[in-house]
Amino acid sequence: MKAKFETIDKNLVKIEVEVAPEKFEEGLAYSFKKNAKNFNVKGFRPGKAPRKMVEQVYGEGVLYDDALNYVLPGEYYDAVKELGLEPVDEPKYDILKIGKDELVFTAEVYVKPEVVLGDYKGLEIKNVSADVTDEDIEAELKKVAESNARMVNVEDRTAVLGDTLDIDFKGLLDGEAFEGGTAEGHSLTLGSGQFIPGFEDQLVGAGVGDEINVNVTFPDDYHAEELKGKPVVFEVKVNGIKTRELPEINDDFASDVSEFETLDEYKADLKAKMAEKKATESKQAMENEVIEKATANATIEVPKCMVERKIDTMIERYKNMVAQQVGIPFEQYVSMCGLTIEGMRNDLREGAEKNVRESLVLEAIAKAEDIKATDEQIDAKLAELAEQYKMSLDELKERVTDTDRDYFGDEIAVELTIAFLLDSAVKA
């Protein structure tokens, strides 16, 4: 095999490959063996005619399609490797010469773009505190209390914002009831914004048994054409009022919502868990900022195909999630959400390009700083996976290919590069 390439556009190259005659012959032999039973040559039973006779009757070209399918991918891969190229898309083949003793083809393919790094060491980022304050703990306790609140009937006062009312209502347009404007026993939390603007406010101060006329005007962009911008009256009866009653935060509360007997023990546990969570969030926030700044300082033109392939990966991840959690066809799920596949792709495009751009910059920094994963680090990663999948390390290693090891090595290198950027950053 002989190979060469030329750049024909930004990140687009054309590779020319001259295939060794014996390799093409191997492909022709494969094609003949695969298709022998389909050839009918006078004087021979089906599948028994010699190849030379088949070529005389049908022409040598009858074997070309399967021969090319056999030869091209391997020769292309070897050429890419020999030329030191990193394709990021599927190649487009073109046959320049083909005959019994020769095969020359070209492959156009996009390759990884050049990344011109800017400043990436000593970048100034915001120092995100991971400290857990007493106020943080009190806020968390309040959240837990709110999630354990119970609804109780209100009988000694009128309704206030935050109360949940049980109401009957009838909507009237020019004195006539309109479609969809009537309900009985409807639950409405005042201040939730569930109804059109002004409706809930007029129920503040109402008592159980009160009958109130609520005057409102439908918004100009309301979905029902006959109600857009129209003033209406709702005849409302208040059947009941309930409010959320929070539990008192004490030792009893702690024993009810946790495995601890006292509030102090529960607070200590909360603080430890919150400290771990804040440390993770703090590190993640600073990592994101330093990556964004290093990427912003770099010059790079990302091929569209890389973005589209990233979107493909993201869509596939959504498909798997829907299959596991919802159990309906993905296209049906998308339609139920009022979306389209193309609309989803458009929504994902900006994030996908950002992800690709940052990945390329991190890879370039790793190369510039000679950051690589060691065999020991890869083995440690495999040990984690073995434990996760409840396998022995030796059993997992038997299944791991060199390509798999390279993949894990690349992942670790990215992690090391991010750590390098964060360690060198100036945290203000």
C-alpha positions in Angstrom: 0.0 0.0 0.0 1.1 3.5 -0.8 -0.7 6.5 0.7 -0.5 10.3 0.5 -2.9 13.1 1.4 -3.7 16.7 0.6 -5.7 19.3 2.5 -8.6 20.5 0.3 -10.5 22.6 2.8 -10.3 23.5 6.4 -10.1 20.2 8.3 -11.0 18.3 5.2 -8.4 16.1 3.6 -8.2 13.8 0.5 -6.3 10.6 1.0 -5.0 8.7 -2.0 -4.3 5.0 -1.6 -2.6 2.7 -4.1 -3.6 -0.8 -3.0 -1.0 -3.6 -3.4 -2.1 -6.0 -6.3 -2.1 -9.0 -3.9 -4.4 -7.2 -1.5 -6.9 -6.4 -4.2 -6.6 -10.0 -5.4 -7.5 -11.1 -1.9 -10.6 -9.0 -2.1 -11.6 -10.5 -5.5 -11.1 -14.0 -4.2 -13.4 -13.2 -1.2 -16.0 -11.7 -3.5 -16.0 -14.8 -5.8 -16.3 -17.2 -2.9 -19.2 -15.1 -1.5 -21.1 -15.0 -4.8 -20.1 -18.2 -6.5 -23.5 -19.8 -6.0 -25.2 -16.9 -7.9 -23.3 -17.4 -11.1 -24.7 -19.6 -13.9 -22.2 -20.7 -16.5 -23.2 -23.2 -19.2 -21.7 -26.6 -18.6 -21.3 -26.1 -14.8 -23.6 -26.7 -11.9 -24.5 -23.5 -10.0 -21.6 -22.4 -7.8 -19.1 -24.8 -9.5 -17.8 -22.7 -12.4 -14.2 -21.6 -12.0 -13.6 -17.9 -11.4 -11.8 -17.5 -14.7 -14.9 -18.7 -16.5 -17.2 -16.5 -14.4 -15.1 -13.5 -15.3 -15.2 -14.3 -19.0 -18.9 -14.7 -19.0 -19.9 -11.9 -16.6 -16.9 -9.6 -16.8 -14.4 -9.0 -14.0 -16.4 -6.1 -12.8 -19.0 -8.4 -11.4 -16.7 -9.1 -8.4 -15.8 -5.5 -7.8 -18.5 -4.4 -5.3 -17.9 -7.0 -2.6 -14.1 -6.8 -3.3 -14.1 -3.1 -2.6 -16.3 -3.5 0.5 -13.7 -6.1 1.7 -10.6 -4.1 0.8 -11.3 -0.4 1.3 -12.0 -0.1 5.1 -8.8 -1.9 6.1 -6.7 -0.1 3.6 -8.2 3.2 4.6 -7.6 2.5 8.3 -3.9 1.5 7.6 -3.4 4.7 5.5 -4.9 6.9 8.2 -2.6 5.3 10.7 0.5 5.6 8.5 -0.2 9.3 7.7 -0.8 10.2 11.3 -4.3 11.5 10.6 -7.2 11.6 13.1 -10.5 11.4 11.2 -13.7 12.6 12.9 -16.2 11.4 10.4 -16.9 8.6 7.9 -14.9 8.8 4.7 -16.3 9.4 1.2 -14.6 7.0 -1.2 -14.0 7.5 -4.9 -12.3 4.9 -7.2 -9.6 6.4 -9.4 -8.3 3.2 -11.0 -9.5 -0.4 -10.9 -8.5 -3.5 -12.8 -7.1 -6.9 -12.4 -3.7 -5.7 -11.2 -4.5 -2.3 -9.7 -6.7 -0.4 -7.4 -6.3 3.2 -6.5 -8.9 5.1 -4.5 -9.4 8.3 -2.7 -11.1 9.0 0.6 -12.3 12.5 1.6 -12.7 12.8 5.4 -12.7 15.5 8.0 -9.9 15.4 10.6 -9.5 16.8 14.0 -8.9 20.6 13.7 -5.8 22.3 14.8 -6.0 23.9 18.2 -4.0 27.1 18.7 -3.8 27.4 22.5 -3.8 30.7 24.2 -3.2 31.3 27.9 -4.3 28.3 30.0 -1.9 28.4 33.0 -2.4 30.8 35.9 -6.0 31.7 34.9 -7.9 33.8 37.4 -11.1 32.2 38.6 -13.6 32.7 41.4 -12.8 30.9 44.6 -16.1 29.0 45.3 -16.3 28.4 49.1 -17.1 24.9 50.3 -17.7 26.0 53.9 -21.0 24.9 55.5 -22.5 27.7 57.7 -25.0 27.5 60.5 -27.4 29.3 58.1 -26.9 26.6 55.5 -27.9 23.9 58.1 -30.9 25.9 59.2 -32.0 26.3 55.6 -31.7 22.6 55.0 -33.6 21.8 58.2 -36.4 24.2 57.0 -36.5 22.4 53.6 -36.9 19.0 55.3 -39.6 20.4 57.6 -41.5 21.8 54.6 -41.3 18.5 52.8 -42.8 16.9 56.0 -45.5 19.5 56.5 -49.1 18.4 56.8 -52.2 20.1 55.5 -54.7 21.2 58.2 -58.1 22.8 57.9 -58.4 26.5 58.6 -61.6 27.6 60.4 -60.5 30.6 62.6 -59.4 33.0 59.9 -59.8 34.0 56.2 -57.5 32.9 53.3 -54.0 34.2 52.9 -51.4 33.7 50.2 -50.0 30.2 50.5 -53.3 28.7 51.6 -54.9 25.9 49.5 -58.6 26.5 48.8 -61.3 24.0 47.8 -63.5 26.0 45.4 -66.4 25.7 43.0 -66.4 28.2 40.1 -68.4 29.1 37.0 -66.9 31.5 34.4 -69.3 33.9 32.6 -68.6 35.8 29.4 -71.3 38.4 28.8 -73.5 36.6 31.3 -73.1 33.2 29.6 -71.1 30.2 30.8 -68.2 29.4 28.5 -66.6 26.1 27.7 -63.9 25.0 30.2 -64.8 27.7 32.8 -66.7 25.6 35.3 -65.5 23.2 38.0 -66.4 21.8 41.4 -64.1 20.8 44.2 -61.1 22.4 42.5 -57.9 22.7 44.6 -56.2 26.0 44.2 -53.1 27.3 46.1 -53.2 31.1 46.4 -50.1 32.6 44.9 -49.3 29.5 42.7 -50.1 31.4 39.5 -52.3 28.4 38.4 -55.1 30.7 37.2 -55.0 33.8 35.0 -53.6 37.0 36.6 -55.8 38.6 39.2 -57.9 35.6 40.0 -56.1 34.3 43.0 -55.5 37.8 44.5 -59.2 38.4 44.7 -59.7 35.3 46.9 -57.3 36.5 49.6 -59.4 37.4 52.6 -62.2 35.0 51.7 -63.7 32.7 54.3 -65.2 29.2 54.2 -68.7 29.4 52.7 -68.1 32.8 51.0 -69.4 33.3 47.5 -67.4 35.8 45.5 -67.5 37.3 42.0 -64.0 37.4 40.6 -63.5 39.9 37.8 -60.6 39.2 35.5 -59.5 39.7 31.9 -58.0 36.9 29.8 -54.5 37.7 28.4 -54.3 38.7 24.7 -52.2 35.6 24.0 -54.6 33.2 25.7 -54.9 29.9 23.8 -58.7 30.0 23.4 -59.4 32.4 20.5 -62.9 33.3 21.8 -61.5 34.4 25.2 -58.4 36.4 24.2 -58.4 39.8 25.9 -62.1 39.3 27.1 -63.3 40.5 30.5 -65.1 37.7 32.4 -66.7 37.1 35.8 -66.1 33.9 37.8 -68.7 33.0 40.4 -66.7 31.4 43.1 -67.7 29.5 46.2 -65.1 28.7 48.9 -65.8 25.2 50.3 -62.7 24.9 52.5 -59.3 26.4 53.4 -56.2 24.4 54.3 -52.8 25.5 55.2 -49.4 23.8 55.5 -48.4 23.2 59.1 -44.7 22.7 59.6 -43.4 20.4 62.3 -41.5 21.9 65.2 -37.7 21.3 64.6 -36.7 19.5 67.8 -35.5 16.0 68.9 -38.8 14.4 68.0 -38.5 15.9 64.5 -35.0 14.5 64.1 -36.0 11.0 65.1 -39.0 11.2 62.7 -37.0 12.2 59.6 -33.7 10.4 60.3 -32.0 7.5 62.1 -30.8 9.9 64.9 -32.4 10.4 68.3 -31.4 14.0 68.9 -31.5 17.2 66.8 -27.7 17.8 67.5 -26.8 14.4 66.1 -29.0 15.0 63.0 -27.4 18.4 62.5 -23.9 17.0 62.7 -24.8 14.4 60.1 -26.4 17.0 57.8 -23.3 19.2 58.1 -21.0 16.3 57.1 -23.2 15.4 54.1 -23.6 19.0 53.1 -19.8 19.6 53.4 -19.1 16.7 51.0 -21.7 17.9 48.6 -20.5 21.5 48.7 -16.9 20.4 48.2 -17.9 18.5 45.0 -20.0 21.5 43.8 -17.3 24.0 44.6 -14.7 21.9 42.7 -17.0 21.4 39.8 -17.8 25.1 39.5 -14.1 26.1 39.5 -13.3 23.4 37.0 -16.0 24.6 34.7 -14.8 28.2 34.9 -11.1 27.3 34.3 -12.1 25.1 31.3 -14.3 27.8 29.8 -11.6 30.4 30.1 -8.9 28.2 28.6 -11.2 27.3 25.8 -12.1 31.0 25.2 -8.4 31.8 24.9 -7.9 29.1 22.3 -8.4 29.5 18.5 -10.2 26.5 16.9 -12.6 25.9 14.1 -14.8 22.9 14.9 -16.0 20.9 11.9 -19.8 20.7 11.8 -19.7 16.9 11.5 -18.1 16.7 15.0 -21.0 18.7 16.5 -23.5 16.5 14.7 -21.9 13.3 15.9 -21.9 14.7 19.5 -25.6 15.5 19.1 -26.1 11.9 17.9 -24.5 10.7 21.1 -26.7 12.9 23.2 -29.9 11.8 21.4 -28.9 8.2 21.9 -28.5 8.8 25.6 -32.0 10.3 25.7 -33.3 7.3 23.8 -31.8 4.9 26.4 -33.2 6.9 29.3 -36.7 6.9 27.8 -36.5 3.2 27.1 -35.5 2.5 30.7 -37.7 5.0 32.5 -40.7 5.5 30.4 -40.9 2.4 28.2 -42.4 3.9 25.1 -40.9 4.5 21.6 -38.6 7.6 21.7 -40.4 9.2 18.7 -43.7 8.9 20.6 -42.2 10.4 23.8 -40.8 13.3 21.8 -44.2 13.9 20.2 -46.0 13.8 23.6 -43.6 16.5 24.8 -44.7 18.7 21.9 -41.3 18.4 20.3 -39.6 17.1 17.1 -36.4 15.2 16.7 -35.0 18.1 14.5 -36.2 20.6 17.1 -34.3 18.6 19.8 -31.2 18.6 17.7 -31.4 22.3 17.3 -31.8 22.8 21.0 -28.8 20.6 21.7 -26.5 22.1 19.1 -25.0 25.0 21.1 -24.2 22.7 24.1 -22.8 20.1 21.8 -20.5 22.5 20.1 -19.3 23.8 23.5 -18.6 20.3 24.7 -16.6 19.4 21.5 -14.7 22.6 21.7 -13.7 22.1 25.3 -12.8 18.5 24.7 -10.4 19.5 21.9 -8.8 22.2 23.9 -8.3 19.8 26.9 -6.7 17.3 24.6 -4.4 19.9 23.1 -3.3 21.0 26.6 -2.7 17.4 27.6 -0.5 17.0 24.5 1.4 20.3 25.2 2.0 19.4 28.8 2.7 15.7 28.0 0.0 14.6 30.4 -0.7 10.9 30.1 -2.3 8.1 32.1 0.1 5.6 33.6 -0.5 1.8 33.4 -1.0 1.9 37.2 -3.8 4.6 36.9 -5.5 2.6 34.1 -5.4 -0.6 36.3 -6.8 1.4 39.2 -9.7 2.5 37.0 -10.3 -1.1 35.9 -10.3 -2.2 39.5 -13.1 0.4 40.2 -15.1 -1.0 37.3 -14.5 -4.6 38.4 -15.9 -3.8 41.8 -18.8 -1.9 40.3 -19.8 -4.8 38.1 -18.9 -7.4 40.8 -16.2 -9.1 38.8 -12.7 -10.1 39.6 -10.0 -7.8 38.2 -8.5 -10.6 36.2 -11.8 -11.5 34.7 -12.4 -7.9 33.6 -8.9 -7.6 32.2 -9.5 -10.6 30.0 -12.4 -8.8 28.4 -10.6 -5.4 28.0 -9.1 -4.8 24.6 -6.2 -2.5 23.8 -8.7 0.0 22.4 -10.6 -0.1 25.7 -7.4 0.6 27.6 -6.7 3.5 25.3 -10.2 4.9 26.0 -9.8 4.7 29.7 -6.3 6.2 29.4 -7.8 9.2 27.4 -10.5 9.7 30.1 -7.9 9.7 32.9 -5.7 12.1 30.9 -8.6 14.5 30.7 -9.2 14.3 34.4 -5.5 14.9 35.0 -5.5 17.9 32.6 -8.4 19.5 34.4 -6.7 19.0 37.7 -3.6 20.6 36.2 -5.5 23.6 35.1 -7.2 24.0 38.5 -4.0 23.6 40.4 -2.3 26.4 38.4 -5.3 28.7 38.5 -5.4 31.9 40.7 -8.5 31.7 42.9 -9.7 35.2 43.7 
